[in-house]
Amino acid sequence: MYRCRIKKYKTMEVQVFSSIAEAMKQTVNPGEFCFIKGESMNLAELTKNWKESEATSLKDEVKKNPLYQDGILVKVTRKKVKSYYLRGEKSLCIEGTYSTAMKSISTAMQSNLG
């Protein structure tokens, strides 16, 4: 679990997973974040079709945090899941649930391998 101070007296907790496979087995509820470490992924290839993004919906303390640069930061809301590759300034928004988003990312990863 990573913690990031976003206001003077408020911190944000982020669940941390080492792979997409691990992330798919977990539950991340609306209003929560998770981070999938990039060691097991080719992030440039995976995110090549994602939108260019400055992640304006994230606070600077989160965007510039070195812990979140080499992987995918996932923000879950009630209606959509927003995934960010901060170092590459890319994002992907998927309507639906966390599990739907993880399946989509996993499928994209598999197609990039084959």
C-alpha positions as CSV (number, residue, x, y, z in Angstrom):
1,M,0.0,0.0,0.0
2,Y,1.4,3.4,-1.0
3,R,0.3,6.6,0.7
4,C,0.4,10.0,-0.9
5,R,-0.3,13.3,0.9
6,I,-2.9,15.2,-1.2
7,K,-3.7,17.9,1.4
8,K,-2.1,19.1,4.6
9,Y,-4.1,16.6,6.7
10,K,-5.3,14.2,4.1
11,T,-3.6,11.2,2.5
12,M,-4.6,9.0,-0.3
13,E,-4.1,5.2,0.0
14,V,-3.3,3.3,-3.1
15,Q,-3.4,-0.5,-3.4
16,V,-0.3,-1.8,-5.2
17,F,-0.2,-4.9,-7.4
18,S,2.8,-6.4,-9.1
19,S,1.0,-7.5,-12.3
20,I,-2.3,-7.2,-14.2
21,A,-3.0,-10.8,-13.3
22,E,-2.8,-9.9,-9.6
23,A,-4.9,-6.8,-10.1
24,M,-7.6,-8.9,-11.8
25,K,-8.0,-11.0,-8.6
26,Q,-8.6,-8.0,-6.4
27,T,-11.5,-5.6,-5.8
28,V,-11.0,-1.9,-6.1
29,N,-14.1,0.1,-5.1
30,P,-15.4,3.4,-6.5
31,G,-13.5,6.3,-5.0
32,E,-10.3,4.1,-4.6
33,F,-7.0,3.9,-6.5
34,C,-4.7,1.1,-7.3
35,F,-1.3,1.0,-9.0
36,I,0.0,-1.8,-11.2
37,K,3.8,-1.9,-11.3
38,G,5.2,-1.8,-14.8
39,E,8.0,-4.4,-14.4
40,S,6.0,-7.1,-16.1
41,M,4.6,-5.0,-18.9
42,N,5.9,-3.2,-22.0
43,L,4.1,0.0,-21.1
44,A,5.0,1.9,-24.3
45,E,3.5,-0.9,-26.4
46,L,0.5,-1.4,-24.1
47,T,-0.4,2.3,-24.1
48,K,0.4,3.2,-27.7
49,N,-3.3,3.5,-28.6
50,W,-4.3,5.3,-25.4
51,K,-5.1,9.1,-25.5
52,E,-2.4,11.7,-24.9
53,S,-3.2,13.0,-21.4
54,E,-1.8,15.4,-18.8
55,A,-4.0,13.7,-16.1
56,T,-5.6,17.0,-15.2
57,S,-8.2,15.2,-12.9
58,L,-5.3,14.1,-10.7
59,K,-3.7,16.3,-8.1
60,D,-0.1,17.4,-8.8
61,E,1.1,15.5,-5.6
62,V,-0.2,12.3,-7.3
63,K,0.9,13.1,-10.9
64,K,4.5,14.0,-9.9
65,N,5.0,11.3,-7.3
66,P,7.9,9.1,-8.5
67,L,6.1,6.0,-7.1
68,Y,3.5,6.2,-9.8
69,Q,5.6,6.8,-12.9
70,D,6.6,3.3,-14.0
71,G,3.3,1.5,-14.1
72,I,-0.5,2.1,-14.4
73,L,-2.3,4.2,-11.9
74,V,-6.0,3.3,-11.9
75,K,-8.8,5.6,-10.6
76,V,-12.2,3.9,-10.1
77,T,-15.4,5.9,-10.1
78,R,-19.0,4.7,-10.1
79,K,-19.4,4.9,-13.9
80,K,-15.9,4.5,-15.3
81,V,-12.3,3.5,-14.7
82,K,-9.5,5.8,-15.7
83,S,-6.1,4.3,-16.2
84,Y,-3.0,6.5,-16.4
85,Y,0.6,5.8,-17.6
86,L,2.0,9.0,-16.1
87,R,5.5,8.8,-17.4
88,G,4.2,8.4,-21.0
89,E,1.4,11.0,-20.5
90,K,-1.3,8.6,-21.6
91,S,-4.7,7.6,-20.3
92,L,-7.5,5.2,-21.0
93,C,-11.1,5.7,-19.9
94,I,-13.3,2.6,-19.8
95,E,-17.0,2.8,-19.0
96,G,-18.0,0.2,-16.5
97,T,-16.5,-1.6,-13.6
98,Y,-13.0,-2.2,-12.3
99,S,-13.1,-5.9,-13.4
100,T,-14.2,-4.8,-16.9
101,A,-11.3,-2.4,-17.2
102,M,-8.8,-5.0,-16.0
103,K,-10.1,-7.5,-18.5
104,S,-9.7,-5.0,-21.3
105,I,-6.2,-4.1,-20.3
106,S,-5.3,-7.8,-20.0
107,T,-6.7,-8.5,-23.4
108,A,-4.7,-5.6,-24.9
109,M,-1.6,-7.0,-23.3
110,Q,-2.1,-10.4,-24.7
111,S,-2.7,-9.1,-28.2
112,N,0.5,-7.1,-28.0
113,L,2.4,-10.3,-27.1
114,G,1.0,-12.3,-30.0
